[in-house]
Amino acid sequence: MDEKTRVRVMMATSAVVLVGSVLMIVFVAGFDLWTAAMLLVAVTIALVALYVISKRLRDFRSGMPLEDEMSRTLSARAGYLSFQVSMYLILALAFVFSAFENQEIVVSNAELLFVLVAIMGSVHLTVSAYYNRKGTKALR
């Protein structure tokens, strides 16, 4: 797939996810504090995605290579580390839920899934930003 098509697919996917998230949150959940927080996170994710897409599009138009060996290595390392950290955070969340099982805490499956995906996405963004700032020093 060429880079222009890839950027268009990323833009279309971001738009569909944003519209779908907003519609699901507003129509299914009703509007309260938790719904507002979920909506804020969904809009933030969409804005970050649009920033990344616009940056890739600018780089593509300027003729810069979008990926080299170091960026692929850093991306793979960030994905690996964020996967490990996310699994431990999810395990900790499961422990917390099992510890407070008798406390009548009610969390729907959709909200729990939203929290888990938000945790994993934020961990990946944080680790990727760290590796991109450190560069080759992070690989040592």
N, C-alpha and C positions, 0 to 999 in steps of 0.2 A: 504494500500500500504506500503510495507516495505521501509526502508530508502534507500537502495541501488537503488531500482527502482525509488524512488523519486529524488535522485541526478542525475540519468541518464536522467530522463525526464526534469529536470531543465537545464542540460547541452545541451540537444537537442533543447529545446525551446530557450535558449539563442543564440545558433548558428543560428537557423532559423531566429530569430528576427534580429540579426546582419546582416546576409547576405541579408535578405529582405529589411532592412532599407538602406543599402549601395546601393543595386541595384535600389531601388526606388528613392533615392536622386540623384544618378549619372545619371540615364537614363531619369527620368521624369523632374527634375528641371533644368537641365543644371548646369554648374559649375560657381558660383559666390561667393561672400562673405557670403551671407545667406546660401547657400548650404554647404559651408565649415563649417559654425557654426553648422548646423544641423548634418553634418557628424561627427564632433567632439563630439557633445553631444551623438549621437548614439554609437560611439566607447567607450566613457567614461562609459555609462550605461552598455555596454557589459563587459567592464573590471571589473566594480564593481560587476556585476553578477557572473563573473568567480571567483573573489576573494571570494565571499560569498559561492559559490559552493565548492571551494577547501577547505575552512575552515570547512564547514559542513562535507565534506568527511574525513578530518583529524580527526575531533571529532568523527565521526562514527567509524573509524578504531581504534581509541584509546579506544573505549568503553565508552566514556563519554555520559551521557544522553543529547540529543540534545534540548529537551524542558522540562522545569519544570513549576510549577505553576507560579512562579514569571516572567519567561520569557514570558509566555502566557499572563499574566496580563499586562506586560509592552508593549507587542506587540499590544494588544487590545487597550490600552490607547493611544499609539502612532498613531494607525490607526484612532481612533475617533478624536483626536485633529488635525491630518493632514487633515482629511476630512473637519472639520470645517474651518480651516485656508484656505484650497484650495477653498472652496466655496466662502469665502469672497474675496480672491484674484481674482477669476473668476468674481465675481460681480463687483469688482473694474475695471477689464479689460473691462467688458461690458460697464461700465459707461464711461470709457475713449474713447472707440470706439463710443459711442453715442454722447459724447461731441464734438468729432472731426469728426462728420459725414459729414460735408460740406467741409472738407479739402482735399478731393480726396485721402485719404489714401486707398491704394489697398493692401489687404492681402488675399491670397487664403485660402480656407477652410482647405487645408492640412497643410499649415503653421500655421494657427491659432490653429488647433488641436494639432500640434506638440508642440507649445508653451504651451498650456494648460496642456498637459501630462507631459511636462518637469517641469512645475511649480508644479504640484501635486506630481511628483516623487521626486523632490528635497526637497519639504516640508516634505514628509514622511521620507526621508533619514535623514534629519536634526533632526526631532523630535525623530526618533528612536535612533539616535546616542546620543542625549541629555538624553533620558530616560535610555539607556544602561549605560551611564557614571554615572548618578546619582543613579541608582538602586532603592532601596526601599525608599530613601529620596524623589524621584520624585512622589511617590504615596501619599504623605501626603498632 
